C-alpha cells in the first residue's frame, strides 16, 4: 500500500471571489440594496447591504434565492423560434442574427402599413429605469407604435394621491419607528413590505398600537393589536366615518385645517353624512370598532398610516385613497415626522423621463394608447374608427400577461390568434412565452446595469452587473438597440450605453459619484415634509376638494363608490373574492422556483368555516371557483383568514402549474377603477363548489 504525500495530493483550488453592489429589481416598496457574492464568475449568494439603512442587511426569502433563479437549469439561454402550434410550447434554438432579422422584417412590414398595429406590453418584471423604461420606449416611439397605459398595479392609488396630496409623496419610512399609532391599511406588510414591518415592530416594542385594516386576516393582521376585517371595496366608507367621529369629538387641528387645506367646509359636510352606523352596515364591521378607532386616531399625537395598494383594486379605489390620505390633515398629524400617511414615495424622485424615453421621436405622429388591463378585449378587436387598427404584433417584456392580466380566458384567446405576431423577452418559458413566435433570452438583474427609485423609501440605487450574461442572454436595452439598428434607426440616442442611460435617469439631481461609490444615494426630503403645508398641489394645500376633478365634471370630494360587483348583488355568485399575492411569490415571478413553490404547496382558496359548511366543503377538498367569466380549480383551506361572505384566492400561480390550467385571473374582470384606469382584481363575485371527485 502506498500513501499519498503532500506533493502527490491535489493542490487546493484557489477561488476568485468578489462582492458586487446592486439593487433588487422587483415590484416591492422596499427596493433593497444588494450585495452579490461571486465565485469564479458564478453568483453564489445574494444578501442585503447592511450599509443601506432601509435594507439593513435583510432580504425577503424570495430574493435571497436569486442565484437559484439566475442559474436555474430551465433558464432560456438562446433565442427560440416556435416550431409547433401556437400555445404548444414547442420551440427550436436559432441564432440572434436569424431572430433579429425576421423580427425586424415583420415589424417593419406592419409599421409600413399601420405602425399603431404594433403594441409593446411591459410592466414591473424589473422596476429599473434603464431596463424597464429607456431604450424600449425610444424604439417604440421611433417606430410609431401604440403606447401602453401601464395601469395594472398603482394608477388608481397614484391618481388618488395626486388629486389630494399633489403626487406620490408622503411620510419618510424611517419615522414609523417613532409613531405611537400605526394603521396598516390594505397591506400584508410581512409578505410585501418587510422593512416597514421591522420598523412597525420597533414602534410596537416602544409602546405603539398597531391596527390592521384588511378583508383578510393576514399574517400581518394576526400580529397587530387589532384587526378590522371590512368587506372588500368599502375602505372609503370607513374613512368617511372616521372623519365623522373626528368632527363629533372635535379631535381636529383647526389651525392646520385653516392654513394648509383646501375644501374643508365641503368635506366636513360630506363626512357628517357618514355616521358610524351607516359605515358599519356598508363595511360589515361593528359600530363600536369604528368609534374606538376614530378616538384612538384623533387622540394619538404621533399617528401614522401605512396605506398600500390592496385598497385601490376595486371600483372606488382612487376615491378610497383620497379619503384615507385626507385623514392626517384633519388631525394635523403632518406636523410631526412620525405622523401622516405613506402609500408611495416615488413622486419625490427626479426621474428625467423625457430624456430617457424620448417621446419626441414620435415626431408629431398620433399616439394611440391601449390600457394593459383590457388586453384581453383589445387583442380580440378588429379595426374600427373608435379603436384604430387591429393589433397585429405584440412585444412582451418584463411581464407575463397571460398569467397576470384579468379575465385571462380572453387574454389566452387573444394570444392564440394565428395572425398575431408575438415576441417575448424572458428568463423562463412562462405562460405568455408559450404563445410566442420568438422567445429572446433576457439578462437577470445580476447581469446588467440599472438604476432604481423606490416607492417605499427615499434613496436612489445603482445596480452593477455582478456576472457576465449567461449563455446568449442580452439585456432589454441591447435587444432594442439591435432591433433599432436592423430597422435603420440612425438617431444617436440608440447608441447610448447602459452606463450612459444610468447617468441620464436622474440627471444632475442625484449625485452619481455617490451612487457609484456606495450603491445608493438619499434624496433631500425633509423629515416632516408637510409640517407647514407646501403640498405639491396647485393650491399648495392638501386638497380635500379638487378643482381639477371638478373641471373634469367629476366629484371633487372623496366619496364611497360601491363595487362593480357588490357583495350581495348576485344570487348566482354570492361570494366576494379577493386575490392577494401568495407570500412566497411576487406576482408571477418566482413561481417556477421549486424551493418556493414547495413552501406554497399548491393553488389555494381560503374560505370561512360558515361558507364551507354551507357548501359541504372540508379542508383540502378540490373545489371549483367560478363565475360568468370562467372556472378555476384549486384546493380549499377552511380558515378564519377569510371573513364570512369573502374568499381569498391566493395568486399568482402560472396557469400551466394549476389544477386545470388556470389561475385566479380566470375569474377577475376587465372593469376599471374610478380614476386612473386601474384594475379591479378585488372587485369580483364568485361561487365555490366542492367537486364530485373530491374525497369524502
C-alpha positions as CSV (number, residue, x, y, z in Angstrom):
1,X,0.0,0.0,0.0
2,X,1.2,3.5,-0.8
3,X,0.3,6.7,1.0
4,X,-0.1,10.0,-0.7
5,X,2.4,12.6,0.2
6,X,1.5,16.3,0.2
7,X,3.2,16.6,-3.2
8,X,1.0,13.8,-4.5
9,X,-2.2,15.4,-3.2
10,X,-4.2,17.6,-5.4
11,X,-3.3,21.3,-4.9
12,X,-6.2,23.3,-3.3
13,X,-8.1,25.3,-5.9
14,X,-8.0,29.0,-5.4
15,X,-11.3,30.6,-5.9
16,X,-11.6,34.2,-7.2
17,X,-14.3,35.8,-5.0
18,X,-15.7,39.3,-5.3
19,X,-18.7,41.2,-3.9
20,X,-20.7,43.5,-6.1
21,X,-23.2,46.1,-5.0
22,X,-26.6,46.1,-6.6
23,X,-30.4,46.7,-6.1
24,X,-33.4,44.4,-6.0
25,X,-35.4,44.8,-9.3
26,X,-38.8,43.6,-8.1
27,X,-42.1,45.2,-7.6
28,X,-41.9,45.9,-3.9
29,X,-41.8,49.2,-2.0
30,X,-38.6,48.2,-0.2
31,X,-36.2,48.4,-3.2
32,X,-33.4,46.7,-1.2
33,X,-29.7,47.3,-1.7
34,X,-28.0,44.0,-2.5
35,X,-24.5,42.5,-2.1
36,X,-23.8,39.6,-4.6
37,X,-21.0,37.2,-3.8
38,X,-19.4,35.9,-7.0
39,X,-17.0,32.9,-7.1
40,X,-15.2,32.3,-10.4
41,X,-17.9,34.1,-12.4
42,X,-20.9,32.4,-10.7
43,X,-23.2,34.2,-8.3
44,X,-23.3,32.1,-5.1
45,X,-25.0,34.4,-2.6
46,X,-27.3,37.5,-2.6
47,X,-27.8,39.3,0.7
48,X,-29.0,42.7,1.8
49,X,-26.4,45.5,2.1
50,X,-26.1,46.4,5.8
51,X,-24.8,49.8,4.9
52,X,-28.1,50.8,3.5
53,X,-30.3,51.8,6.4
54,X,-33.7,50.9,4.8
55,X,-32.4,47.4,3.9
56,X,-30.3,46.8,7.0
57,X,-28.7,43.6,5.6
58,X,-32.1,41.8,5.4
59,X,-33.8,40.3,2.3
60,X,-37.0,38.5,1.8
61,X,-36.9,34.8,1.2
62,X,-37.7,35.2,-2.4
63,X,-34.8,37.5,-3.4
64,X,-32.4,35.6,-1.2
65,X,-32.8,32.8,-3.7
66,X,-31.9,35.0,-6.7
67,X,-28.7,32.9,-7.5
68,X,-31.0,29.9,-7.8
69,X,-33.2,31.8,-10.3
70,X,-30.2,33.2,-12.3
71,X,-28.5,29.8,-12.6
72,X,-31.7,27.8,-12.9
73,X,-31.4,24.7,-15.3
74,X,-34.6,25.7,-17.1
75,X,-33.5,29.3,-17.9
76,X,-33.7,30.2,-21.5
77,X,-30.2,31.0,-22.8
78,X,-30.6,31.1,-26.6
79,X,-33.1,32.7,-28.9
80,X,-36.0,30.3,-29.6
81,X,-38.4,30.2,-32.6
82,X,-41.8,28.5,-32.5
83,X,-42.0,25.1,-34.3
84,X,-45.3,23.8,-33.1
85,X,-48.8,25.2,-33.0
86,X,-49.4,28.4,-31.0
87,X,-49.6,27.6,-27.3
88,X,-47.9,24.2,-27.7
89,X,-44.7,25.4,-26.1
90,X,-42.6,23.9,-28.9
91,X,-39.6,25.9,-29.9
92,X,-36.2,25.3,-31.5
93,X,-33.0,27.3,-31.0
94,X,-32.0,29.9,-33.6
95,X,-29.2,32.4,-33.9
96,X,-29.6,36.0,-32.8
97,X,-29.0,37.1,-36.4
98,X,-31.8,34.9,-37.7
99,X,-34.2,36.0,-34.9
100,X,-33.4,39.7,-35.2
101,X,-33.6,39.7,-39.0
102,X,-37.0,38.1,-39.0
103,X,-38.5,40.2,-36.2
104,X,-37.2,43.4,-37.8
105,X,-38.6,42.4,-41.2
106,X,-42.0,41.5,-39.8
107,X,-42.3,44.6,-37.6
108,X,-41.1,46.7,-40.4
109,X,-43.8,45.4,-42.8
110,X,-46.5,46.1,-40.3
111,X,-45.1,49.6,-39.5
112,X,-45.1,50.5,-43.1
113,X,-48.9,50.0,-43.2
114,X,-50.0,50.8,-39.7
115,X,-47.4,51.3,-37.0
116,X,-50.1,51.5,-34.3
117,X,-50.9,47.9,-35.0
118,X,-47.7,47.1,-33.0
119,X,-48.1,47.1,-29.2
120,X,-45.4,46.9,-26.5
121,X,-46.6,45.1,-23.4
122,X,-44.4,45.5,-20.3
123,X,-44.6,46.3,-16.6
124,X,-42.6,45.6,-13.5
125,X,-40.7,42.4,-14.1
126,X,-37.9,44.8,-13.4
127,X,-38.5,48.2,-11.7
128,X,-35.3,49.5,-13.2
129,X,-35.4,52.8,-15.1
130,X,-32.9,51.6,-17.7
131,X,-34.0,48.0,-18.4
132,X,-37.7,48.9,-17.8
133,X,-38.3,52.3,-19.5
134,X,-35.5,53.7,-21.6
135,X,-34.2,52.2,-24.9
136,X,-37.5,50.2,-25.3
137,X,-39.6,53.4,-25.2
138,X,-37.2,55.1,-27.6
139,X,-37.6,52.2,-30.0
140,X,-41.4,52.2,-29.9
141,X,-41.7,56.0,-30.1
142,X,-39.4,56.0,-33.2
143,X,-41.5,53.1,-34.7
144,X,-44.7,55.0,-34.1
145,X,-46.2,52.0,-32.3
146,X,-49.2,52.1,-30.0
147,X,-48.5,53.3,-26.5
148,X,-49.3,51.2,-23.4
149,X,-51.1,52.6,-20.4
150,X,-49.2,50.8,-17.6
151,X,-52.1,50.7,-15.2
152,X,-52.1,47.1,-13.8
153,X,-50.8,48.0,-10.3
154,X,-50.8,51.5,-9.0
155,X,-52.6,54.1,-11.2
156,X,-55.8,54.3,-9.1
157,X,-53.9,55.0,-5.9
158,X,-51.5,57.3,-7.7
159,X,-54.4,59.4,-9.0
160,X,-56.0,59.5,-5.6
161,X,-52.8,60.7,-4.0
162,X,-52.1,63.2,-6.8
163,X,-55.6,64.8,-6.5
164,X,-55.2,65.1,-2.7
165,X,-51.5,65.5,-1.8
166,X,-50.2,66.6,-5.2
167,X,-48.2,63.5,-6.1
168,X,-46.9,60.1,-4.9
169,X,-45.5,61.6,-1.8
170,X,-45.8,61.0,1.9
171,X,-44.0,60.2,5.2
172,X,-40.4,59.1,5.3
173,X,-40.2,55.4,6.1
174,X,-37.8,55.6,9.0
175,X,-40.1,57.7,11.2
176,X,-42.7,54.9,11.5
177,X,-40.4,53.6,14.2
178,X,-41.3,56.7,16.3
179,X,-45.1,56.5,15.8
180,X,-47.5,55.7,18.6
181,X,-50.4,54.5,16.5
182,X,-49.9,52.8,13.1
183,X,-52.8,51.9,10.8
184,X,-51.7,49.3,8.3
185,X,-54.4,49.7,5.7
186,X,-54.7,47.3,2.8
187,X,-51.3,45.7,3.3
188,X,-49.9,42.4,4.3
189,X,-46.6,44.0,5.3
190,X,-44.9,40.9,6.5
191,X,-45.2,39.5,3.0
192,X,-44.9,42.6,0.8
193,X,-43.2,45.3,2.9
194,X,-40.7,43.6,5.1
195,X,-38.6,46.5,6.1
196,X,-41.6,48.7,7.1
197,X,-42.7,45.8,9.2
198,X,-39.3,45.8,11.1
199,X,-39.9,49.5,11.9
200,X,-43.5,48.8,13.0
201,X,-42.2,46.1,15.3
202,X,-39.7,48.6,16.8
203,X,-42.5,51.1,17.4
204,X,-44.6,48.3,18.9
205,X,-41.8,47.4,21.4
206,X,-41.8,51.1,22.3
207,X,-45.5,51.2,23.1
208,X,-47.1,51.9,19.7
209,X,-50.5,50.4,18.9
210,X,-50.8,48.6,15.6
211,X,-54.2,48.2,13.8
212,X,-54.6,46.3,10.6
213,X,-57.5,47.1,8.2
214,X,-57.9,44.3,5.7
215,X,-60.6,42.0,4.4
216,X,-58.2,39.1,5.0
217,X,-56.8,38.0,8.4
218,X,-53.3,38.0,7.0
219,X,-50.1,37.2,8.8
220,X,-49.7,40.9,9.5
221,X,-53.3,41.2,10.9
222,X,-52.6,38.3,13.3
223,X,-49.6,40.2,14.7
224,X,-51.3,43.6,15.2
225,X,-53.2,44.6,18.3
226,X,-56.4,44.8,16.4
227,X,-57.8,43.7,13.0
228,X,-60.7,45.5,11.3
229,X,-61.9,42.9,8.8
230,X,-64.0,45.0,6.5
231,X,-65.7,44.0,3.2
232,X,-63.6,44.5,0.0
233,X,-64.0,47.9,-1.6
234,X,-65.6,49.6,1.5
235,X,-62.5,51.5,2.7
236,X,-63.8,54.9,1.7
237,X,-66.9,54.4,3.8
238,X,-64.7,53.6,6.8
239,X,-62.5,56.6,6.2
240,X,-65.5,58.9,6.0
241,X,-67.0,57.5,9.2
242,X,-63.6,58.2,10.9
243,X,-63.9,61.8,9.7
244,X,-67.4,62.0,11.1
245,X,-66.2,60.9,14.5
246,X,-63.1,63.3,14.4
247,X,-65.6,66.1,13.9
248,X,-68.0,64.9,16.6
249,X,-65.2,64.5,19.1
250,X,-63.5,67.7,18.0
251,X,-60.3,65.8,17.5
252,X,-59.3,68.3,14.8
253,X,-56.3,70.6,14.3
254,X,-58.3,73.7,13.3
255,X,-55.2,75.8,12.6
256,X,-53.8,73.2,10.2
257,X,-57.2,72.9,8.5
258,X,-57.4,76.6,8.1
259,X,-53.9,77.2,6.8
260,X,-53.0,74.1,4.9
261,X,-56.1,72.5,3.4
262,X,-58.5,73.3,0.6
263,X,-62.2,72.5,0.7
264,X,-62.6,71.7,4.4
265,X,-66.2,73.0,4.7
266,X,-67.3,70.8,1.8
267,X,-65.5,67.7,3.1
268,X,-67.0,68.4,6.6
269,X,-70.5,68.4,5.1
270,X,-69.9,65.1,3.3
271,X,-68.3,63.4,6.3
272,X,-71.3,64.3,8.5
273,X,-73.4,62.1,6.2
274,X,-71.4,59.1,7.3
275,X,-72.1,58.3,11.0
276,X,-70.5,55.0,12.1
277,X,-73.8,53.2,12.0
278,X,-74.0,53.8,8.2
279,X,-70.4,52.8,7.6
280,X,-70.8,49.7,9.8
281,X,-73.6,48.5,7.6
282,X,-71.6,49.1,4.4
283,X,-68.3,47.7,5.8
284,X,-69.6,44.8,7.7
285,X,-67.8,45.7,10.9
286,X,-69.1,46.7,14.4
287,X,-70.1,50.3,15.1
288,X,-68.1,50.2,18.3
289,X,-64.9,49.3,16.4
290,X,-65.2,52.3,14.2
291,X,-65.9,54.6,17.1
292,X,-62.9,53.3,19.0
293,X,-60.5,53.6,16.0
294,X,-61.6,57.2,15.5
295,X,-61.0,58.0,19.1
296,X,-57.5,56.4,19.1
297,X,-56.6,58.2,15.8
298,X,-57.9,61.5,16.9
299,X,-56.3,61.5,20.4
300,X,-52.9,60.0,19.5
301,X,-50.3,62.7,18.7
302,X,-48.0,60.6,16.5
303,X,-50.5,58.7,14.3
304,X,-49.3,57.2,11.0
305,X,-51.0,55.3,8.2
306,X,-49.2,52.8,6.0
307,X,-51.5,52.6,3.1
308,X,-50.9,50.0,0.4
309,X,-52.3,49.0,-3.0
310,X,-54.8,46.5,-1.8
311,X,-57.2,49.4,-1.1
312,X,-57.3,50.5,-4.7
313,X,-58.2,47.3,-6.6
314,X,-61.9,47.9,-6.6
315,X,-64.3,50.3,-8.4
316,X,-63.8,53.1,-5.9
317,X,-60.1,52.6,-5.3
318,X,-58.9,56.1,-6.1
319,X,-61.6,57.7,-4.0
320,X,-60.7,55.4,-1.1
321,X,-57.1,56.6,-1.3
322,X,-58.3,60.2,-1.5
323,X,-60.4,59.7,1.7
324,X,-57.7,57.9,3.6
325,X,-55.0,60.3,2.5
326,X,-57.1,63.2,3.8
327,X,-57.2,62.0,7.4
328,X,-53.7,63.3,8.6
329,X,-54.6,66.8,7.6
330,X,-57.7,66.7,9.8
331,X,-55.7,66.0,12.9
332,X,-52.5,67.9,12.0
333,X,-50.6,64.6,12.0
334,X,-48.4,66.0,9.2
335,X,-46.8,68.4,11.8
336,X,-44.6,65.5,13.0
337,X,-42.1,63.3,11.2
338,X,-43.9,60.3,12.8
339,X,-47.3,61.3,11.6
340,X,-49.0,61.3,8.2
341,X,-49.6,58.7,5.5
342,X,-47.4,56.7,3.2
343,X,-48.6,55.0,0.1
344,X,-45.8,55.8,-2.3
345,X,-42.6,57.9,-2.3
346,X,-41.9,57.6,-6.0
347,X,-43.0,61.2,-6.7
348,X,-40.0,62.5,-4.8
349,X,-37.6,61.1,-7.4
350,X,-36.4,63.5,-10.1
351,X,-36.6,61.0,-13.0
352,X,-35.7,62.5,-16.3
353,X,-38.3,60.6,-18.3
354,X,-38.3,62.8,-21.3
355,X,-34.5,62.3,-21.7
356,X,-34.8,58.5,-21.0
357,X,-37.8,57.8,-23.2
358,X,-37.5,60.4,-25.9
359,X,-41.2,60.8,-26.8
360,X,-40.0,63.5,-29.3
361,X,-39.1,60.5,-31.6
362,X,-42.8,60.3,-32.4
363,X,-42.2,63.4,-34.5
364,X,-45.8,64.6,-34.3
365,X,-47.4,61.3,-35.3
366,X,-50.6,60.4,-33.5
367,X,-50.2,58.1,-30.5
368,X,-52.9,55.5,-29.7
369,X,-52.9,54.3,-26.1
370,X,-54.1,50.9,-25.1
371,X,-54.8,50.1,-21.4
372,X,-52.9,47.0,-20.4
373,X,-55.8,45.9,-18.1
374,X,-58.0,45.4,-21.1
375,X,-55.5,43.5,-23.2
376,X,-58.0,40.5,-23.3
377,X,-60.6,42.6,-25.1
378,X,-58.2,44.7,-27.1
379,X,-56.4,41.7,-28.8
380,X,-59.8,40.5,-30.0
381,X,-60.9,43.8,-31.5
382,X,-61.0,44.4,-35.3
383,X,-60.0,47.6,-36.9
384,X,-62.6,50.4,-36.2
385,X,-62.8,54.2,-36.2
386,X,-63.0,54.2,-32.4
387,X,-60.3,51.7,-31.7
388,X,-58.0,52.2,-34.7
389,X,-56.0,49.4,-36.4
390,X,-56.3,45.8,-35.2
391,X,-53.3,44.8,-33.1
392,X,-51.1,42.7,-35.4
393,X,-47.9,42.4,-33.2
394,X,-47.1,42.4,-29.5
395,X,-43.7,42.6,-28.0
396,X,-43.8,41.5,-24.4
397,X,-41.0,42.1,-21.9
398,X,-40.9,42.5,-18.1
399,X,-44.4,41.0,-17.9
400,X,-46.4,37.8,-18.2
401,X,-49.9,39.0,-19.3
402,X,-51.4,35.5,-19.8
403,X,-50.9,34.9,-16.1
404,X,-51.3,38.4,-14.6
405,X,-53.9,40.2,-16.7
406,X,-57.6,39.9,-15.7
407,X,-60.2,37.9,-17.5
408,X,-57.4,35.6,-18.6
409,X,-59.5,33.3,-20.8
410,X,-59.9,36.3,-23.2
411,X,-56.2,37.0,-22.9
412,X,-55.4,33.5,-24.0
413,X,-57.8,33.8,-26.9
414,X,-56.1,37.0,-28.0
415,X,-52.6,35.5,-27.9
416,X,-53.9,32.4,-29.7
417,X,-54.7,34.4,-32.8
418,X,-52.8,32.9,-35.8
419,X,-52.4,36.3,-37.3
420,X,-50.8,37.9,-34.2
421,X,-47.0,38.1,-34.2
422,X,-45.7,37.8,-30.7
423,X,-42.1,38.3,-29.4
424,X,-41.4,37.7,-25.7
425,X,-38.2,38.7,-23.9
426,X,-37.9,36.3,-20.9
427,X,-35.8,34.3,-18.5
428,X,-38.1,31.3,-18.5
429,X,-40.9,29.7,-20.6
430,X,-43.8,31.4,-18.9
431,X,-47.5,31.1,-19.7
432,X,-47.1,34.0,-22.1
433,X,-43.9,32.7,-23.6
434,X,-45.8,29.5,-24.6
435,X,-47.7,31.6,-27.1
436,X,-44.7,33.4,-28.6
437,X,-43.4,33.2,-32.1
438,X,-40.0,34.1,-30.8
439,X,-38.6,34.0,-27.2
440,X,-35.5,36.1,-26.7
441,X,-33.2,35.3,-23.7
442,X,-33.1,38.2,-21.3
443,X,-30.5,39.0,-18.7
444,X,-31.3,38.9,-15.0
445,X,-30.5,41.7,-12.5
446,X,-27.2,40.2,-11.7
447,X,-26.1,40.6,-15.4
448,X,-26.8,44.2,-16.3
449,X,-26.6,47.9,-15.3
450,X,-29.6,49.7,-13.9
451,X,-30.8,52.5,-11.6
452,X,-33.8,52.4,-9.3
453,X,-36.1,54.6,-7.5
454,X,-38.3,53.3,-4.6
455,X,-41.9,53.7,-3.7
456,X,-41.3,52.9,-0.1
457,X,-38.2,54.9,0.9
458,X,-36.3,57.9,-0.5
459,X,-33.0,56.5,-1.7
460,X,-31.9,56.1,-5.3
461,X,-30.0,52.9,-6.1
462,X,-27.5,51.8,-8.7
463,X,-27.2,48.2,-9.9
464,X,-23.9,46.9,-11.3
465,X,-23.7,43.7,-13.2
466,X,-22.2,41.0,-10.9
467,X,-21.6,38.3,-13.5
468,X,-21.4,38.1,-17.3
469,X,-24.7,37.4,-19.2
470,X,-25.4,33.7,-19.0
471,X,-25.5,31.8,-22.3
472,X,-26.5,34.1,-25.1
473,X,-28.8,36.3,-23.0
474,X,-28.9,40.0,-23.8
475,X,-30.3,43.0,-21.8
476,X,-33.5,44.5,-22.8
477,X,-31.7,47.7,-23.8
478,X,-29.4,45.7,-26.1
479,X,-32.2,43.9,-27.8
480,X,-33.9,47.2,-28.6
481,X,-30.6,48.7,-29.8
482,X,-30.2,45.7,-32.0
483,X,-33.7,46.0,-33.4
484,X,-33.3,49.7,-34.0
485,X,-30.1,49.1,-36.0
486,X,-31.8,46.4,-38.0
487,X,-34.6,48.7,-38.8
488,X,-32.3,51.5,-39.9
489,X,-32.9,53.9,-37.0
490,X,-29.8,56.2,-37.0
491,X,-30.6,58.7,-34.2
492,X,-27.6,59.0,-31.9
493,X,-29.8,58.1,-28.8
494,X,-29.9,54.5,-29.9
495,X,-26.1,54.3,-29.4
496,X,-26.3,55.3,-25.7
497,X,-24.7,52.7,-23.4
498,X,-26.4,51.3,-20.3
499,X,-24.0,53.3,-18.1
500,X,-24.9,56.5,-20.0
501,X,-28.6,55.7,-19.5
502,X,-27.9,55.2,-15.8
503,X,-26.4,58.7,-15.7
504,X,-29.3,60.2,-17.7
505,X,-32.0,58.7,-15.4
506,X,-31.7,61.3,-12.7
507,X,-29.6,63.9,-14.4
508,X,-27.7,66.2,-12.0
509,X,-30.4,65.9,-9.4
510,X,-28.7,62.8,-7.8
511,X,-25.0,62.5,-7.1
512,X,-23.9,59.8,-9.5
513,X,-20.5,59.6,-7.9
514,X,-22.1,58.8,-4.6
515,X,-24.3,56.2,-6.3
516,X,-21.2,54.6,-7.9
517,X,-19.3,54.7,-4.6
518,X,-21.8,53.1,-2.2
519,X,-24.6,51.9,-4.4
520,X,-27.3,54.3,-3.1
521,X,-27.8,58.0,-2.5
522,X,-30.5,59.6,-0.4
523,X,-32.8,62.3,-1.7
524,X,-33.0,65.6,0.2
525,X,-36.6,65.1,1.6
526,X,-37.5,67.0,4.8
527,X,-38.2,64.8,7.8
528,X,-41.7,66.2,8.2
529,X,-42.3,67.2,4.5
530,X,-45.8,68.9,5.1
531,X,-45.4,70.2,8.6
532,X,-46.1,73.7,7.2
533,X,-48.2,72.7,4.2
534,X,-46.3,73.1,1.0
535,X,-48.0,70.2,-0.7
536,X,-47.2,69.8,-4.5
537,X,-50.8,70.6,-5.4
538,X,-51.9,73.6,-7.5
539,X,-53.0,75.3,-4.2
540,X,-50.0,74.2,-2.2
541,X,-52.5,72.7,0.3
542,X,-54.0,69.3,1.0
543,X,-56.9,69.3,-1.4
544,X,-60.0,67.8,0.1
545,X,-61.9,69.5,-2.7
546,X,-60.2,69.1,-6.1
547,X,-60.8,71.9,-8.6
548,X,-59.1,69.7,-11.2
549,X,-61.6,66.9,-10.7
550,X,-64.5,69.5,-10.8
551,X,-63.2,70.8,-14.1
552,X,-63.4,67.2,-15.5
553,X,-67.0,67.0,-14.4
554,X,-66.2,64.5,-11.6
555,X,-67.0,64.6,-8.0
556,X,-64.4,66.9,-6.4
557,X,-64.7,65.3,-2.9
558,X,-63.7,61.8,-1.8
559,X,-66.7,59.5,-2.0
560,X,-67.6,55.9,-1.3
561,X,-68.4,54.1,-4.6
562,X,-69.8,50.6,-4.4
563,X,-68.0,47.8,-6.1
564,X,-68.9,47.0,-9.7
565,X,-69.7,43.6,-8.3
566,X,-71.0,44.5,-4.9
567,X,-71.3,41.7,-2.3
568,X,-74.9,40.5,-2.1
569,X,-75.8,41.8,-5.5
570,X,-75.9,38.4,-7.2
571,X,-77.8,35.2,-6.3
572,X,-75.7,33.2,-8.7
573,X,-72.4,34.4,-7.3
574,X,-72.9,35.2,-3.6
575,X,-69.2,35.3,-2.5
576,X,-66.8,38.2,-3.0
577,X,-63.3,37.2,-3.9
578,X,-60.0,39.0,-3.4
579,X,-56.8,37.6,-4.8
580,X,-53.9,38.8,-2.6
581,X,-50.4,37.5,-3.5
582,X,-49.1,34.3,-2.1
583,X,-46.4,35.1,0.5
584,X,-43.6,33.3,-1.4
585,X,-44.3,34.6,-4.9
586,X,-44.1,38.1,-6.3
587,X,-46.9,38.4,-8.9
588,X,-46.0,35.5,-11.2
589,X,-42.2,35.9,-10.6
590,X,-40.6,33.0,-8.6
591,X,-43.4,30.6,-9.3
592,X,-41.1,28.3,-11.2
593,X,-38.6,28.1,-8.3
594,X,-39.4,24.7,-6.8
595,X,-38.0,25.6,-3.4
596,X,-40.5,28.5,-3.1
597,X,-43.3,26.5,-4.8
598,X,-42.8,23.7,-2.3
599,X,-43.4,26.2,0.5
600,X,-46.7,27.4,-1.1
601,X,-47.7,23.9,-1.8
602,X,-50.5,24.3,-4.4
603,X,-53.1,26.8,-5.6
604,X,-55.5,27.5,-2.8
605,X,-58.7,29.3,-2.0
606,X,-59.3,30.3,1.7
607,X,-63.0,30.0,2.7
608,X,-64.6,30.8,6.1
609,X,-65.9,27.8,8.0
610,X,-69.5,29.1,7.8
611,X,-69.3,29.3,4.0
612,X,-67.5,26.0,3.7
613,X,-70.1,24.2,5.8
614,X,-73.0,25.6,3.7
615,X,-71.3,24.0,0.7
616,X,-70.2,20.8,2.3
617,X,-66.6,21.8,1.7
618,X,-63.9,20.3,4.0
619,X,-60.2,21.2,4.5
620,X,-58.2,20.1,1.5
621,X,-61.1,19.5,-0.8
622,X,-60.7,20.1,-4.5
623,X,-63.1,22.8,-5.4
624,X,-64.3,24.8,-8.4
625,X,-64.4,28.6,-8.0
626,X,-66.4,30.1,-10.8
627,X,-68.4,33.0,-12.2
628,X,-69.7,34.1,-15.7
629,X,-66.1,34.7,-16.9
630,X,-64.6,31.3,-16.1
631,X,-63.9,28.4,-13.8
632,X,-60.8,27.8,-11.7
633,X,-60.0,24.6,-9.8
634,X,-57.9,24.6,-6.7
635,X,-57.9,23.2,-3.1
636,X,-59.8,24.7,-0.2
637,X,-58.4,25.9,3.0
638,X,-61.1,26.3,5.6
639,X,-60.0,29.2,7.8
640,X,-61.0,32.4,9.6
641,X,-58.3,34.2,7.5
642,X,-61.3,34.6,5.2
643,X,-64.3,36.5,6.6
644,X,-67.8,35.2,6.0
645,X,-69.0,36.0,2.5
646,X,-65.5,36.6,1.2
647,X,-63.0,34.0,-0.2
648,X,-59.3,34.6,-0.8
649,X,-57.8,33.2,-4.0
650,X,-54.1,33.4,-3.4
651,X,-52.1,34.3,-6.5
652,X,-50.5,34.4,-8.9
653,X,-49.6,30.9,-10.0
654,X,-48.6,30.2,-13.5
655,X,-51.7,28.8,-15.3
656,X,-49.9,25.7,-16.5
657,X,-49.0,24.8,-13.0
658,X,-52.6,24.9,-11.9
659,X,-55.0,22.0,-11.5
660,X,-56.9,22.7,-14.7
661,X,-54.6,25.0,-16.5
662,X,-56.0,28.2,-14.9
663,X,-55.3,30.7,-12.1
664,X,-57.4,33.2,-10.2
665,X,-57.4,35.6,-13.1
666,X,-59.7,33.3,-15.0
667,X,-62.3,34.9,-12.7
668,X,-61.3,38.6,-12.4
669,X,-62.8,41.2,-14.8
670,X,-61.5,43.9,-17.1
671,X,-63.7,46.6,-15.4
672,X,-61.7,49.7,-14.4
673,X,-61.3,51.8,-11.3
674,X,-63.0,55.2,-10.8
675,X,-59.8,57.1,-11.7
676,X,-56.5,56.1,-13.3
677,X,-57.9,53.2,-15.4
678,X,-56.6,50.7,-12.9
679,X,-57.7,47.1,-12.5
680,X,-60.4,45.8,-10.1
681,X,-58.9,42.5,-9.1
682,X,-60.6,42.6,-5.7
683,X,-64.0,43.6,-7.1
684,X,-65.1,40.1,-8.1
685,X,-68.1,37.9,-7.3
686,X,-67.8,34.1,-7.4
687,X,-69.4,30.8,-6.2
688,X,-67.4,27.9,-4.9
689,X,-68.5,24.2,-5.1
690,X,-66.9,21.0,-4.0
691,X,-66.0,18.9,-7.0
692,X,-67.7,15.5,-7.1
693,X,-64.3,13.8,-7.5
694,X,-63.1,15.2,-4.2
695,X,-62.6,12.6,-1.4
696,X,-65.5,12.3,1.1
